[in-house]
Amino acid sequence: MSAQQPGEHELEIDWTRCDGHGLCATLLPDDIVLDEWGFPVLNGRRVTAGELTNARRVTLACPALALRLRRL
């Protein structure tokens, strides 16, 4: 399967990198909310094919490079 084909994906956070900037929650509010300290909380569901482009944008926009989009 090529990188352009939709498949099963999920977002992951690398906690060793995350600084709690909150940009991810602003860009993908249906999948990421911020906790009381400003750190992201993922909703735990898989990224749908329709959300894949936006999920890729969010991972690239993270200032700390703490988000990953993992193919299942």
C-alpha positions in Angstrom: 0.0 0.0 0.0 1.4 3.4 -0.9 1.6 6.3 1.5 -1.2 8.1 -0.5 -3.8 5.3 -0.1 -6.1 5.5 2.9 -5.8 2.8 5.5 -6.1 2.3 9.2 -4.1 5.0 11.0 -4.0 6.5 14.5 -2.4 9.5 16.1 0.3 9.0 18.8 2.0 11.5 21.0 5.7 11.2 21.9 5.6 12.5 25.5 9.4 13.0 25.6 8.9 15.7 23.0 5.5 17.3 23.7 5.8 20.8 25.3 2.0 21.5 25.4 1.9 24.2 22.7 -1.7 23.2 22.0 -1.5 23.8 18.2 -2.7 20.2 17.5 -6.0 20.7 19.4 -6.6 23.9 17.5 -6.0 22.3 14.2 -7.8 19.0 14.9 -10.4 19.7 17.6 -12.5 16.6 16.9 -9.7 14.3 17.7 -7.5 16.2 20.2 -8.5 18.3 23.3 -6.3 19.9 25.9 -6.2 18.8 29.5 -6.2 21.2 32.4 -2.4 21.8 32.0 -2.6 22.4 28.2 -1.3 19.1 27.1 -3.1 17.1 24.3 -5.5 14.3 25.0 -6.3 12.0 22.0 -9.8 10.7 21.6 -8.4 7.2 21.0 -10.3 6.5 17.8 -8.7 5.7 14.5 -8.2 8.4 11.9 -10.8 8.0 9.1 -9.8 8.2 5.4 -11.6 11.6 5.3 -9.5 12.9 8.2 -6.1 11.6 7.0 -5.0 14.7 5.1 -5.8 16.9 8.2 -4.1 14.5 10.5 -0.9 14.6 8.4 -1.0 18.4 8.4 -1.3 18.4 12.2 1.7 16.0 12.6 3.8 18.2 10.4 2.7 21.5 12.1 3.6 20.3 15.6 6.4 22.7 16.8 7.9 20.0 19.0 7.5 17.2 16.4 5.7 15.2 19.1 2.8 13.8 17.0 3.0 10.7 14.8 0.5 9.2 12.4 0.9 5.5 12.7 -0.4 3.0 10.1 -2.0 0.0 11.8 
